[in-house]
Structure formats: structure tokens, C-alpha cells
Amino acid sequence: MTWKLWTQNENFRPVEPQATHYEWEENALQGACAYIRRSGHVKVLYIEKPDGRRIELDAIKRWCDAMNPIGPTPLAMMIDDRL
């Protein structure tokens, strides 16, 4: 079963959604969290479940915040991963 993390890289032209495939839901969620926390130029769109339904960005962000033991990621770290 494939979980697809859909993202959009603002540095590529034309800007088109791209999918990264994961075997497990938790891996797709962790991948999304990594983009949200560390990448200012890659926007997480949603995760597509194997049955075609979506996990929308708001639900992904809630999951990321719940799994982050130190709380929500500061905005500066979301913008610049060199901090």
C-alpha cells in the first residue's frame, strides 16, 4: 500500500505538485513534518491515502505538533533551516 506525500517546490518552474511514496502512514507523516519544520521553499499540500482519501494540511500540522516533544516549531526554524 502506498501513501503519497504531495508537495510543491517553489524553486522549480513550472511549479507543479510532486509525490513522494511511502509504505507506511507514519513515515509519510514524519516526512511531511520534516518539510514543514525545515524547508521554506517546499510546501506540503496533503497526504493521499492508499484508498485515495486525503489527510489535509491542518490535520498533518496537528499530528506534527502532537509528536514534537518540545512543542510547535518556531517560525524562524521553518523559514531557515540553518538556525
MIPATOR-561552 format. One record per residue (C-alpha): residue number from 1; residue in one letter; x, z, y. Coordinates in Angstrom, 2 decimals. Layout:
# MIPATOR-561552
(NUM,a,(X,Z,Y))
...
# end
This chain:
# MIPATOR-561552
(1,m,(0.00,0.00,0.00))
(2,t,(1.38,-0.97,3.40))
(3,w,(0.92,0.95,6.62))
(4,k,(1.74,-1.17,9.68))
(5,l,(3.06,0.32,12.90))
(6,w,(2.18,-2.12,15.68))
(7,t,(4.45,-2.04,18.73))
(8,q,(5.17,-4.19,21.74))
(9,n,(8.68,-4.57,23.14))
(10,e,(8.59,-5.13,26.89))
(11,n,(12.13,-6.59,26.84))
(12,f,(11.15,-9.64,24.77))
(13,r,(9.48,-12.70,26.26))
(14,p,(6.83,-13.56,25.50))
(15,v,(5.63,-10.01,24.93))
(16,e,(3.95,-10.10,21.51))
(17,p,(2.89,-7.30,19.17))
(18,q,(5.17,-6.73,16.19))
(19,a,(4.51,-4.85,12.97))
(20,t,(6.89,-2.58,11.07))
(21,h,(5.77,-1.92,7.49))
(22,y,(5.84,1.50,5.83))
(23,e,(4.87,2.56,2.34))
(24,w,(3.52,5.95,3.39))
(25,e,(1.28,7.13,6.23))
(26,e,(3.60,9.96,7.25))
(27,n,(6.54,7.56,7.57))
(28,a,(4.51,5.28,9.86))
(29,l,(3.51,8.28,11.98))
(30,q,(7.11,9.50,12.17))
(31,g,(8.24,6.03,13.20))
(32,a,(5.60,5.96,15.93))
(33,c,(6.71,9.39,17.16))
(34,a,(10.31,8.22,17.35))
(35,y,(9.30,5.28,19.55))
(36,i,(7.11,7.49,21.75))
(37,r,(9.85,10.09,22.23))
(38,r,(12.91,7.89,22.59))
(39,s,(12.02,4.43,23.76))
(40,g,(10.81,3.49,27.21))
(41,h,(10.65,-0.23,26.50))
(42,v,(8.79,-0.23,23.15))
(43,k,(5.12,0.63,23.44))
(44,v,(3.28,1.97,20.39))
(45,l,(-0.08,0.21,20.05))
(46,y,(-1.58,1.64,16.84))
(47,i,(-1.07,2.07,13.10))
(48,e,(-3.02,-0.17,10.76))
(49,k,(-4.09,1.48,7.51))
(50,p,(-3.95,-0.42,4.21))
(51,d,(-7.74,-0.93,4.41))
(52,g,(-7.44,-2.48,7.89))
(53,r,(-8.74,0.50,9.87))
(54,r,(-6.63,1.82,12.75))
(55,i,(-5.07,5.05,13.85))
(56,e,(-5.24,4.73,17.62))
(57,l,(-2.53,5.85,20.04))
(58,d,(-4.32,9.04,21.15))
(59,a,(-4.52,10.28,17.53))
(60,i,(-0.88,9.33,16.95))
(61,k,(0.21,11.30,20.03))
(62,r,(-1.78,14.36,18.88))
(63,w,(-0.09,14.16,15.47))
(64,c,(3.34,13.85,17.09))
(65,d,(2.71,16.86,19.32))
(66,a,(1.48,18.91,16.35))
(67,m,(4.57,18.03,14.29))
(68,n,(7.05,18.71,17.12))
(69,p,(8.12,22.37,16.79))
(70,i,(9.38,22.56,20.39))
(71,g,(6.20,21.17,21.95))
(72,p,(5.44,17.89,23.73))
(73,t,(8.42,15.74,24.62))
(74,p,(9.41,15.90,28.30))
(75,l,(8.65,12.72,30.24))
(76,a,(12.32,12.23,31.15))
(77,m,(13.26,12.02,27.48))
(78,m,(10.51,9.49,26.82))
(79,i,(11.90,7.29,29.61))
(80,d,(15.63,7.65,29.00))
(81,d,(16.92,8.43,25.51))
(82,r,(20.41,9.19,26.84))
(83,l,(19.27,12.63,28.05))
# end
